[in-house]
Amino acid sequence: MSDSVIIGIRFIVIVCFQVLILKNIDINFASFQYFHLIIYPLFVMLLPVRTSKPLVIFLAFLGGMCVDLFYDSPGIHASAATLIGFIRPNVLKLIEPVEGFGVSDTPGFKSLGFGPFLIYAAIMLFVYLLFYFSVEAFSFLYLGDILLRTIFSFIVSVVLLVLVQLIFRI
């Protein structure tokens, strides 16, 4: 299969998993509602390293809009996904191997290894979640709430993201 077909299938599977399964999982403890499972940014993270920045940003926006349609959050996921699409090349430079990336490398466990991929995914996901919850609250009056949601969602989402990588070896 060509890279484009694999990327398309990955996009459909990850977005469907996010909106059909993870959206319906509710992890709350009484009034403590700070856990949100978000893994669809994995699609943006797993785009081939040599994908052009405008294409990455467009695909991130498209993925975010698809999720926004199901979450009834007009543009919030799209804006957060667009942001991580924009910063992706800079984050990849932080974890680039000494010998550099290959032409068709995808930044996953296979090409990076566990440690570098975890750093890459953690940075991308943390930026995504912090931006997402900041835009959702739209006020710094809720800074404590924004930070709690970001931290707790980050923890459960990173664990889930790593499990998905381990299971599917993307």
N, C-alpha and C positions, 0 to 999 in steps of 0.2 A: 504494500500500500504506500501511496505517496505521503509525504509529510503533511500536506494540506488536508488530506482525508483523515489522517490520525488526529490532527489538531481539531478538526471539525467534530469528530466523534467525541474527543475528550471534552470539548466545550459543551456539547449536548449532555453528556453523562454527568459532568460536574454540576452544571446549572440545574439539571433535573433533580439530582441528588439534594442540592441545596433547597430548592423550592418545594419539592414533593415530600422529602423526608425530614430534613433538618428544621425546616420552618415549623413543622408540627411537633417537634420535641420541645417540651417545656420543662426546663430545669429550674424550679423555684423552691425555695424553702420559706414557707409562710409569706412574709412581705418582702423577702430578700430576692429581688428579681434582677439579678445582675449577670446571669449566664445566657449568652447568645452564641449558638454554634454557627460559625461562619467559616466555610472552607472554599467557597467559589473563587476567591482570589488566587487559589492554587492554579487555576487556568492561566492567569496572567504570568504567574511565576514560572510555569513550565513551558512557556513559549520558547522556541529555539533562541539561543543567545544572539545569533546574527540577524534576528528579525529587526527590521527598521523601526526606529523610535515612533514615527507617525503611525505605523501599522499597529504597534503594540498599544499605543494610546487609544486608537480607534477600536481595537478589539476589546480593550479593557472597558471602554465606555459602552460598547455594545453588550458585553456581559453584564455590566452593572444595570443597564436599562432593562435587560431581560429579567433580572432578579427584582428590580423595582416594580415591574408589572405585577408580580405575584405577592410582593410584600406591601403594596399600597404605600410606598415611600417615594414620592415623586422626585427622582433625581438624586436622592441621597446616596444610594449604592453606586450609581453611575459616577457621581463626583468623586467618591472615595476610590473607586476602581481606576478612574482616570488619573488620580494622583499617584497611585502606585505604579501605573503604567509609565508615568512621567519620570519617577525617581528610579525605576528599575535598572537602567544602565549604570547609574552611580552605585547602587547597591551591589550589582554584579562585579564592578571594579574592585570593591572591597574584598570579595571572596574569590577572585580570579586565581586559578592555579598559576604557579610560577611559569609553567610551559604554555600558559594561555588556554583559551577555549578552542576546541575544534570547530570546523565549519558548521557541522550539524549538531553540535552539543545542545542538550536540553538540561538546564540546571536542576537536576534531580539527584536522588541518592546514587544512581548509577555513575553519573559523570563527576559529581562533587565529593561524594562520601557523606557520612552521617553528620559530622561536625559542621563543615562549611554549609551544607544544605540547611541545617537547623538554624544557623546564624542568619542566613539569607531569608529563610521563611519567617523567622521571628521578627526581623527588622521590617519586612514587607507587611506582615500581618499586624504588627503593633501600630505602624503608621496608618494602615487602613482603618483599624478599629478606633484609634484616637481621633482621626479626622471624621469618621462616620458618626461617632457619638457626640462629637463637638457640633457638627452641623445639625444633627438631630435635635439636640438641646437648644442650639442657637442662642446661647447665653452663657457667660462665664459665671453667672450666679449658681449654676449647677456644676461647678468644677469638681466638687467631691463626687457627685453622682457620675459624672463623665469618667473620672479616673477609676472609680470602682467598676463600672461597666466595662471599661477598657481592660483593666487588669484581669478580672475574672473571666471575661469572654476570651481574652488572649490565652489564658491558661488552658481552658477546655478546647479551644479551637486549635492551638498548636499541638496538643496531644492527639486530637482527631486527625489533623493534617499529617502528622508523623505516622500514625496508624495506617492511613490511606496509602502513604508512600511505601511503607513496609509491606503491606498486603499486595499492592498492585505493581510494585517495583517500576514505577514510571521513570 
